[in-house]
Amino acid sequence: MPRDRIIQAAVELVDSGGVEALTFRALAERLGSGTATLYRHMADRAELVGEVVDHILGEIDLTAGNRPDEDWQTALAALCDELFTVLARHQHATPLLAEHVPTGPRAMAFREACLAAMLNAGLAPTTAAISAATLGRYTLGFAMQMHTTGDDRQQISEAFEHADSQRYPSIHALAEHLPVPLHAEFAHGIRMMIRGIAATTAENPSG
């Protein structure tokens, strides 16, 4: 059985049933094979998880951060947008990335693209390293919240709409804009963080 087919089936298993559903037994049943077949390709569940995570990160379009007409801040934001989109698409798999720092070839390629964008712009190595890690965790954190249901959003909208205008005049005035969609919060925040990185670097070039 091709290794790629096993990994794809494992991704589908996580997408449909969450990380708890990813067992060798369940995967073997999905593939119509025995667990012995899987163990010929994967030493253990940890290796399987690593392959699943790297397969998912392989969906990131790295060219988003490699356009000649864009500055490094725009390129870095585009890469983070790509990561968010992919993780949101596989939101049940996000706990796997929270548990372990991914180091597969596709994860490394994404990390390389982010670091290169900052280093090529002249950011100090320590600034680039900590900024890339922070942006990655920020993105993962938002992606992990994408399971919020429409009913929750409707309930929250109504709470803002009916807020006491005397006690909460600002909330009442902005009720039609609340709550802010999660993807919009993410996009605004990631760009604000990147501008902060640039501003800090400009103030402290050696940082």
C-alpha positions in Angstrom: 0.0 0.0 0.0 1.4 3.4 -0.9 2.6 5.5 2.0 0.9 8.6 0.6 -2.4 6.8 0.6 -2.0 6.0 4.3 -1.2 9.6 5.2 -4.1 11.0 3.2 -6.5 8.6 4.9 -5.1 9.6 8.3 -5.7 13.3 7.5 -9.3 12.5 6.5 -9.7 10.5 9.7 -8.6 13.5 11.8 -10.7 15.9 9.8 -13.9 13.9 10.4 -13.3 12.6 13.9 -10.7 14.7 15.6 -7.3 13.7 16.9 -8.8 11.0 19.2 -10.0 9.1 16.1 -6.5 8.7 14.8 -5.5 5.2 15.9 -3.8 2.5 13.9 -6.9 0.3 14.3 -9.3 3.0 12.9 -6.9 3.8 10.1 -6.6 0.2 9.1 -10.3 -0.2 9.0 -10.6 2.9 6.9 -8.1 1.6 4.4 -9.5 -2.0 4.5 -6.2 -3.4 5.7 -4.6 -4.8 8.8 -2.5 -2.8 11.3 0.5 -4.9 10.4 0.5 -3.2 7.0 0.6 0.2 8.6 3.4 -0.7 10.9 5.5 -1.5 7.9 5.3 2.2 7.0 5.1 3.9 10.4 7.0 2.9 13.5 4.4 4.3 15.9 1.6 6.9 16.3 4.1 9.7 16.8 5.6 9.1 13.4 2.1 9.0 11.9 1.1 12.3 13.6 4.2 13.9 12.3 3.3 12.8 8.7 -0.2 14.0 9.1 0.9 17.5 10.3 3.5 17.8 7.5 1.0 16.7 4.9 -1.5 19.4 6.0 1.3 22.1 6.1 2.1 21.0 2.5 -1.1 22.7 1.4 0.4 26.1 2.2 1.1 28.2 -1.0 4.6 29.4 -0.2 4.6 31.6 -3.3 2.3 33.9 -1.3 5.4 35.3 0.4 7.6 35.4 -2.7 6.1 38.0 -4.9 8.6 40.6 -6.2 6.2 43.5 -6.0 5.6 43.1 -2.3 7.6 44.3 0.7 8.6 41.9 3.5 5.7 42.9 5.8 3.1 42.2 3.1 4.9 38.9 2.2 5.0 37.8 5.8 1.3 38.6 6.3 0.5 36.6 3.2 2.3 33.6 4.5 0.5 33.8 7.9 -2.8 34.2 6.0 -2.0 31.0 4.1 -1.2 29.1 7.3 -4.4 30.3 8.9 -6.5 29.3 5.9 -4.9 25.8 5.9 -5.3 25.2 9.6 -8.9 26.5 9.6 -9.6 24.0 6.9 -8.2 21.2 9.1 -9.3 22.7 12.4 -9.6 19.3 14.1 -5.9 18.7 13.5 -4.8 21.9 15.2 -4.2 20.2 18.6 -1.5 18.1 17.0 0.5 21.3 16.2 -0.1 22.6 19.7 1.4 19.5 21.2 4.6 19.3 19.2 6.7 21.8 17.1 6.5 20.4 13.5 9.8 19.7 11.9 8.9 17.8 8.8 10.1 19.0 5.4 7.0 21.0 4.6 6.9 22.6 8.0 10.6 23.5 7.6 9.9 25.0 4.2 7.2 27.3 5.6 9.4 28.3 8.5 12.3 29.0 6.1 10.0 31.2 4.0 9.0 33.3 7.0 12.5 33.6 8.3 13.9 34.5 4.9 11.4 37.3 4.5 12.6 38.9 7.7 16.3 38.2 7.3 16.3 39.5 3.8 14.7 42.7 5.1 17.6 43.2 7.5 16.0 42.1 10.7 18.4 40.8 13.4 18.5 37.0 13.6 17.2 37.0 17.2 14.3 39.2 16.2 13.5 37.1 13.1 13.5 33.9 15.2 11.3 35.0 18.0 9.0 36.9 15.7 8.4 33.8 13.5 7.7 31.7 16.5 5.3 34.2 17.9 3.4 34.8 14.7 3.1 31.0 14.2 1.6 30.5 17.7 -0.7 33.5 17.2 -2.0 32.0 14.0 -2.4 28.5 15.5 -4.4 30.0 18.4 -6.9 31.7 16.1 -7.2 28.6 13.9 -8.1 26.5 17.0 -11.1 28.8 17.6 -12.7 28.3 14.2 -15.1 25.6 15.6 -17.3 28.4 17.1 -20.8 27.8 15.8 -23.2 30.2 14.0 -25.6 29.8 16.9 -23.0 31.1 19.3 -22.3 34.1 17.1 -26.0 34.9 16.8 -26.4 34.8 20.6 -23.4 37.1 21.1 -24.7 39.5 18.4 -28.0 39.7 20.3 -26.3 40.3 23.6 -24.4 43.3 22.1 -27.5 44.6 20.3 -29.5 44.6 23.5 -26.8 46.0 25.8 -28.0 48.7 28.1 -27.1 52.0 26.3 -26.7 53.8 29.6 -24.3 51.4 31.2 -22.5 50.4 28.0 -22.8 53.3 25.6 -19.7 52.3 23.6 -20.9 48.7 23.1 -24.4 50.0 22.2 -23.0 52.4 19.6 -20.9 49.7 18.0 -23.4 46.9 18.3 -23.8 46.5 14.5 -20.1 45.9 14.2 -19.9 43.3 16.9 -18.8 40.6 17.3 -15.9 41.0 14.8 -15.6 37.9 12.6 -12.7 35.7 13.7 -11.0 35.8 10.4 -11.1 39.6 10.4 -9.7 39.7 14.0 -6.9 37.4 12.8 -6.1 39.5 9.7 -6.1 42.7 11.6 -4.0 41.4 14.5 -1.4 39.7 12.4 -0.7 42.9 10.4 -0.6 44.9 13.6 2.0 42.5 15.0 4.1 42.7 11.9 4.0 46.5 11.9 5.1 46.3 15.5 8.0 44.1 14.6 9.1 46.6 11.9 8.7 49.6 14.3 10.7 47.9 17.1 13.4 47.0 14.7 13.6 50.5 13.3 13.9 51.9 16.8 16.5 49.3 17.9 18.4 48.0 14.8 20.6 45.8 16.9 17.6 43.9 18.4 
